Every structure is written in C-alpha cells, then in structure tokens.
Amino acid sequence: VTEALYEGINVGDKDFSALIAKMKEAGVSVVYYGGLHTEAGLIMRQLADQGLKAQFMSGDGIVSNELASIAGDAVNGTLMTFAPDPRKNPNAKELVEKFRAAGFEPEAYTLYSYAALQIVAAAAAKVGSADDAQKVAEEIKKSGPWKTAIGDIGYDAKGDITRPDYVLYTWKKGDDGKYTYFEQ
C-alpha cells in the first residue's frame, strides 16, 4: 500500500470539496478515515457527488446508524473495523431485550460501556469502596477475568484488555431496506 495523500479535517466542517479535489488529483483509490460518523457521512456523500469512486474505510468512529442517514446511498460498501457486535453475544440476550423494550437500540458502545461499569462496580466492591480510583484500577488489573453482560473480560498488568476483538464490517442494506453494518 502506498499512501497517496494524508490530510486532516476539522470537526464541524461541512464542505469537503477542496479535500476531494486533492484526492482526485492524487488518484486516491481508498480513503481511510479516522474520525467520527458526522463528517464521515458528509465526506462519503460528497465523494459520490463528485464522482470519486474510492473505497471508504474507517474504524469505530462511524459505528452509528446515523451515518447512513447522513451519507445516504454513498454508505453502501463502506468497510469498518469494530469489536464483535455484542448484541449477538448470547450472554447479552436478556439485557439487549430490556434495552429494546425500553425503546433503545443498544448499538456501538452501549453494551461495552455497560460491561465496563459492571467491572468497575465489582472491583470497587472487592476493595470496599469506589472512593479510591487507583485502588479500583489496580484491582481491575490484578483480578479477573470479570463476569459481565457480554462475557468474561480480563486485563493485563498495563490495563489493556486481554482478548483481541476486532472484526471487519461492511455497510449495506438489510432485509428492512435500511443501511446498517454487517460482519464480514
């Protein structure tokens, strides 16, 4: 892979025509975007509007179904890396149903955040208090794996998660005719 162009944007920008002109001039065939879904959706739409048929790829910053409402059909075929969809984890079935019954779809980081709070609460209970964040953090690293709504999660001595969880997804239309992301 040879980098053709490296550029940055500002959060809140709306017009990416100058950037896309640079991409066209550089002969870009793949766009890897490291930002959030709002600007990504606008860039995708403007790439399509300006006729640049580059493969769009990003990370977890675009894990939101709002991306499709911004990008429209330009989202089709977009590649994305993210952790495995925790909604599909059998351990999370009951919790997912509770969220959905309350009218909330637990997409993106919802279940991961829930699991993180479960871990912090369990570690705080183990040390007897949540008042000393350092003690809680040390307990998280030394104990575990921790039982959570999405399965067991453990951490190494540095505090890094011990299970590598990344999957490649493609954005496309689902059976309901709406765009969303599907595991490859």
N, C-alpha and C positions, 0 to 999 in steps of 0.2 A: 504494500500500500504506500503510495506516495502522496503526501499532503500537497494539495493544490492551492489551498488558501486557508488562512487562520484569521478569523475576525471575531470581535466581541460585539455585543449589543447592550443597550441599557434597558433595564426593566421598565416597562411602561411605554416603550417605543411602539408605534403603530404602523409606520411606513418603512418597509424594508426594501424598497425598490433600488436604492443605491447598492445595498449589500447583494441583492440578487443580480444586479448588473455585473458586479465584480465576480460573482460565482459563474455567470455565463462566460465572461471573458477568460476566466481561469480554466474553463472546461470541466467544471465540477460534475462528477457522476454520483457521488454520495455526499450527503450532508449529515454530519454527526453533530447534534445539538445538545449542549449540556446545560439547559435552562429549564424553565417551567412551562406548563401547558398553555398559558395565555399567549405568550409571544410565539411559542412553537406553532400553535394553530394559525396565527396570523402569517407566519413565515410560510407554512405549508400552502395556505390559500394563495398567497402572493406568488410563490414558486409556480403553482399551477396556472395562475392568471397570466404570468409572463412566459409560459411555455417551457420552463426548465424542468425536464423530467428526471430529476436526480432522486435516487433512493434516499428517503429520510429515515434517520435512526436517532434514537435518544435513549436516555435512561429513565429512572423512576420519577423524574420531574414532570413527566407527561402522563402519569398514571391518574387520570381523571376522565370520566366520561364527558366532562365539559369540553375536552379537547375536540371531540367530534362536532360539537355544536359550533365551535369557532372555526375549525378547518373545513367543515363540510365534507364533500366527496374527496377532497385532497388528502384526507387522513388515510384513505384506503391504501393498504400495503405498507404503511409505516411500520418499521421494526422498533422494538423497545425491549430493554432488559429490565427485569424487576424480579423480586423474590417470587417463589411459587405462590399462586393465589390462595391465601389462607381460607377463603370461603369454601374451597374444595376439600379442606382438611377435615376428615371425619371427626376429629376431636372438637372442631369448632361448630359442628352442625346445630346444636341447641342454641348457642349464642347467636349465630347468624339468623336463625329463625326468630329469636327475640328482637334483634335489630329490625328485621324486615316487618315484623308485626307492629313495630312502633313507627313504620313508615320511613325507615332509614336504610339505605343500601350500604353495607359496611365495606366499601371499596378501598383500594390503595392501602394506606397505613392504619386504618381503623383497628383491625384485629391485632396487628403488630403492636400498636400503642396500648391496647387493652392488655396484651400479654406482658408488655414492659411494666405496666402498673401492677399487675399481679406479682411479678418478680420483686419489684421494689417493696410492695406491701409484705410479702413473705420474708424478705431479708430484714426489713425493719422489725417485724415480729420476732425474728430469730435473735436480733441483737437487743430487743426490748424497747426500742424507741426509733422514731423517724427523725429525731432532733439532730442527730449527728450524721450528716450526709456521707462523710468519709468512712465511718464505720459501716454504714449500709452498703456503700460501694465495695468495700473490702469483702464484706460478707457475700455479696453477689458473685465476686470473682472466685472466692475460695470454696463456696458451697455450690451445690447444684449437681447435675442439671435440675432446673426448676420446672415444676409442673405448671403448664399454662393452658389456656383455652385452645392454643394451636399446637400443643405438644410440648415435649421437653426441650428446654433451651439452656445451654450452658455457655460459660465464658472462660477464656484463658486468663493467665495472670495479668495480662495487659488490659483486660476488659473487652477483648474482641470476641464476638460470637464464634462458637466452635463449629457450627455447621455451615458449610458454604451453600448459600441459597440464591442462585440466580438462574433465570430461565429466559429464553428468547420468546417474545410475543409478536404477533402481527395484528395490526388493526384492520378489521374488515366488518362487513355487515353480518349480524347474527340472524337467527331464524325470525326474529321480530322485525327485521328490516332496519334496525338501528346499528350504528357503528359501535364497536367495543373491541377489546383486545382478547386474543385467543392464544393460548400456549402453543408453541411450535411442536 
